[in-house]
Amino acid sequence: MWLTLLLACLLPTARAGVANAPGANLEVSLVTYGPGETYWERFGHDAIEVRDVVSGEAVNFNYGVFDFDERGFLLNFARGRMHYLMDAAPTALDESWYIQAGRSVTRQHLALAPDQAAALRDFLLWNLRPENARYDYDYYVDNCTTRVRDALDRALGGVLKAQLTARPGGMTYRQQTDRLMSAQPWLMLLLDLGLGPYADRPLNAWQESFLPAVLARELAATQVRDAGGSHPLVLDSELLAPNRLQTPPADAPDLRAPLALAGLVLAALLLLARHYWPTGFAVTGTLYLLFAALAGTGLLVLWLLTTHHAAWANANLLLFNPLAFALLPGCWRLRRGQPASRLAQVIVVAQLLAALAAAGLHLLPGVVQQNQPWLLFAWPVWLALAWAFRQRHHPV
């Protein structure tokens, strides 16, 4: 309800000057906001500013509004069917919010011809209408930045896509996600675990410009042509407000060493507890098996029951899967000095073979899922559990 009222208030304002100005009076800029502190702000944000140089009116158009009050929002979020909305606000009001939040604000003035600026303005106003404002959100291929990118490319007659597609990207979806979420390690690990091979495809600059900072960087390297020849798309760039928050690292963290160490420590703890502290073994083994089973169930649900295509065909299902639930009684049988059941021993051997298959997938041609950190974590733990389950009697 609040969104409808907001649009109703803002739309007449946009039409007072910007909506009716001739293209020669319009200036178009890309405004880029740095990452915020909340997890959904970690990727940054951006907007297209359209300014009427005669009246001085300036409006920011962006595609990053979602409504928690939407019916079935949480269920749609879980299923990967999120609905986002386009929004518009006076530039000063929009930018002041980000400045107060401590996020950087950068404006790049773009060299659009009058007819291109007018066409972009008309498209944005059409897109702002209530019947056109809603769209199906995708984290990587249809988000608030790709919509801005596509609107600019439409106004430029496809020049932007042609040039960015020809340039290689710097990172994969996984690397960018880990890099930007590294300030929240547990969430970063959860996302990394849930991403499948789709997230490890090599990207070109067009695909990688799903991020605001990457789009701003790529626009600065883009050339456009007119009657006078070729010239940069970005006329000038101005830092309106510096970043006052923690800056994301330039590179993605390497998770292999910390997860390998965690796996070795957990495996050693299981082996020692199996020999000296049966209750500790049962508790530790139960916690790991619950994690493996619940993680596997989540990965299976993401693949089969949602539209989160970045999570499909996840090889981590070979490391963590619902079969781990069947191994839980075995930990407590061992704690009582009883051997694990024949079924539990078969399952744990099958799990070792599955983990071996997960490692073998890296030898296949084509896109390989970069799940080495999880292989290094899971392998020593499964080996320790397999050894424990094969012991017929509790060693005293």
N, C-alpha and C positions, 0 to 999 in steps of 0.2 A: 504493500500500500504506500509506504513512504517513497518508494522508487517512482511510482506513478505521479505522485505529487511533485517530486523533484524534477522530473522531466517536464511536467506541465509548467513549472515555474521557469525552467531554463530555456525551453524552446522559443518562447516569445522573445527572450533576451537575445538569443542567437540571431533571430530574424530581424532585429532592429537595425543592425548595421552590416554585420558579416554576411547575412543571408542575401542582402540586396545589392551589395557592392559589386561593381564591375571587376573582372579578373585583374585588370591593371592596378587596382587598389588593394589587392590581397597579397599578403605575405604568408608563406607557409613554412613552418618549422617543425622539426622533430624534437620533442621534449623528453628527455630520458631521466628517470628517477633511479637512484641507487637502491641496493637491497635493503630491506627493513629487518627488524628483529624477529617478527612472528614468522613461523615456518612458511606460510603462504606468501610472504613478502620477500623471501630469500632470493628469488629469481629477478627481482627488480620490476620495474613497470615503465611504461612510456605512453605518450599521447601525441596526437597531431594538433599543433596550434595553428589556427587560421586567424589572421589579424587584418582588420580594415585600417589601413594607414591613414585614412581621412578622418574617420570618426574616433579612431584609437581603440575601438572595441576589439577584444581578443577572446577567443573561445578555444578551450582544449577539448578535443574529442578523444575518448579512449574506449577500450573494449574490455575493461576489467572489473565489471560489477557482477556480483552474485548475491542472491537473496536467500538468507537462512530460513526465512519464513515461507519460502515456496513449498507447496504441498509435495511431500515425499522427497525433500532435498537430500536428507541423509541416505535414504535408500538409493536414490539416483547416483549420489556421490560414490557409494560403495560399488554400484554396478557399472560405473564408468559412463554414466549418462548425465553428465552435469550440464546445466544450462547457465550460460553467462549472458550478460547484457551490455549493449553499448550505452555510453553515458556522455554527457557534455556539461561543462561548467565554465564560468568565467576563469580565464587564465590565472588571474591574481588569487582567486579563491582556491583554485586547484593546487597551485604551486605552494601557497602558504602552508597548506596542510603537511606537505612533504618536508618543507623546511623546518617546521616546528617539530616534526618527528625525527629530525637529525639526518635525513636522507639527502644525498646529493641531488642537485637539479642542474641539468645541462641542456642548453638550447642550441640546436643546429639550424641555421637559416638555410633553406633549400632554394635552389635556382630553378623554380618552376616558371614556365611561360604563363602569361595571363590566361590563355585558354585552358591550360592544364590546371592552374590554381582554381579557376571557376568550376571546372569539371569535378575536381576533387571536393570542393565545398558543396556542390550540389549532391554528389554521391554521399557524403557524410551526413547531410541533412536528411536525405532519403533514408539512409541507414538508421538514423536516430528515431524515426517514427516507431511508435509502439509495436506495430505489426511487423517491423523489420529488425528491431533491436536485439531480439533474442537469438542466440546461436548455440549449437552443441559444442561444448568445450573439449579440447584434447590438449594434454600437457605439452606435447611436442610439436604437433602439426597444425593445430587450430586453436591458438590461444590469443591472449590480448596483444601480443607483439606480432604474431604472424598476420593478424587482421590489420594492424597498422601497416606492416610491410606490404601486404597485398593491396591495400588502398592506395599507397604511394606508387606501387608498380602499375596499377591500373591507370593512374593519372599520367604516368610517364610512358605509357604505351608499351609496357613490357621490357623496357630497358633495364630495369633493376634486376628482374629475374634472369635475364640473359647474361648479365655480367656476373652476378653472384653464383649462378649455377656453374659457371666456368672456373670458379676459384675453389680450391680445397678448403675444407674446414679445419679448425685447429684441434677439436676434441670431439669425442662421441657424446651421445646423450647421457650415457652412464658417467663419463668423466665430468661433464658439466654438472650433473646432478650431485655427485659426491663432493665436488669442489664447493658448490654453493650451499650445500647442507652440512658442511663439515663443522659448523659452529654448534650443531645439535647432533652429536655423534650417534646416539641411539636411533634417532630418526633416519640419519644417513645410512646406518647399517641395515635398517629395516627396508629402506628403499632399494639399496644395492642388492639385498637378498631377493627382493621381489622382481627385479628387472631381468627380462629374458634376453635372448640374442638380438632382438630388435634394437636394443639400446646400445649395441656394440658395432653397428654398421658404420663404416666410414661416411662422414658427412661432407657435403659441399657447403660453401658459405651461405647459400640460400636456405638450406635446411638448418644450419646452426644459428641462423638469425631468428630462431624462436626465442632467443634471449635479447632483452633490450640493449644490453651493453654491446653485444656482437652486432646487432643491427646498426647501432650508432657508428661502430668502427667500420663496418662495411660501406655504409653510406659515405663516409669520409673518403673512401677510396674509389668511389663510383664517378664515372665521367658521363656527361650528357652532351648532346650535339644540338646546335641551332645554326642559324644562317651565318654566324660568325665563326663557326668551327666547334671544336671540342673544349669543354671546360668542366671543372669539378661540380658535382651536384651540390655539395655543401659550400655555401658562400662564406660562412663564418661560423665559429663555434664559441659559445660563451658559458662559462661555469657560473650559474646564478647563485648556487649555494654549495659549500663544500660538504663532504661527508663527515658526520660526527659519530658514526657508529663503527663497529668492528668491520674491517674490510675483508671480504672473502679472499682466500689465497689465490695466487695466480695459476696454480696447478692443482690437479686432483690429488688427494692423499693416496699413498700406496698402502692398501689395506693388507697386503700379503704378510708382512712381518708381524704386525700385532695380532692378526687372527691365527697365524701359525703358532705364535707363542701361547695364545690362549688355548688352542687345541692341545698343545704339548703339556701345558700345566694341568689341564683338566684330565688328560689321559693319565698322567703321573699320579694325580690325586686318586683316580679310580683304582689304579693298580695297587697303590699303597694301602688304600682303605680296604680293598678286597682282602688283603693279607692281615692287616692289623685292626681294622675298625669296620666290621660288617654293616653296622647301622649307617655309618657315614657313606659307605659304598652304595647302600640301597637308596639313601636320600639323594646323593649326588647323581647316581644313575637315573633315578626317577625324574629329577629336574631336567637332565639332558634329554631323556626320551620324550618328556612332555614338550620340550621346545621343538625337537625334531618332528614329532607328530603334529603339533599345532601349526608349525611353519609349513609342513608339507600339505596339510589340509588347506591352509590359506593359499598356497601356491596353486593347488589344484582348482580351488574355487575361482581364483583370478583367471585361470586359463579357460575353464569350461563354462563359467556362469557370468562372466563380465565382458565388457567391451574394452578393457584395459589391454590393448594389443601389445603394449610394451612389456607385458608380463607373460605373454603366451609362450608355450614351448620352453619353459624354464628348466634348464638342466639341473638346477638345484633340487628338483624333485627326486633325482637319483641319490641325493645325499640326505634329504630330509623328506619323509613321507609318512602318511597315516599308519603304515604298518608298524611304526614304532610303538603305537599303543599296545600292540600284542606282546611287546617285550617287557612291559611294566611289571607283570607278576613275577617274571624271572628274577628281577633284582631282589625282591623280598623273599623268594625261595632261597636264593643264595645267602641272604642274611640269616636265615634259619638253619643254614648248613645243608640244605637240600639242593640237589642238582637242578639246573634249568630244564624245563620240559624239552622234549624232542622237537616240538614245533618251534619253540623259541630259538633253539640252536640252528634249525634250518633257516629261520627268518634272518638271524644275524649273519649267517654265511651269505644268504641272498643279498643282504644289504652291502656286504663287502664287495660282492660282484657288481652291484649297481654302482657303488662308488668308483670301482675300477672302470666301469663303462663311462662314467662321468669324466674321468681323466682321459679316457681314450677319445672322447669327442673332440678334444683339442687337436687331434691328428687329422681330422677330416678337412677337406677343402671347403672354401667358402667362409661365410661369417661364423666365427667361433665365439661363443659366449665367454666373456672374461670373468669367470667365476673362480679363478685360481685361489683367491683368499679363502673362499668357503671350502674348497677342496683341502687346502692346507689345515683348516680348522677341523673339518669333519673326519678326515682319514685317521689321525692318531686316536681319536676318541672311539671310533668304531672298532679299531684294532684292539684297544684296551677292553672294550665290552665283549668282543668276540672271544678274547682270551679268557676273560672271567666266566663267560657262559659255558665254555668248554671244560672248565674245571668241575669235576664230578663231586669233589668234597671240598669243604672250606679248609684251606691250608692254615694250620695252627703254628 
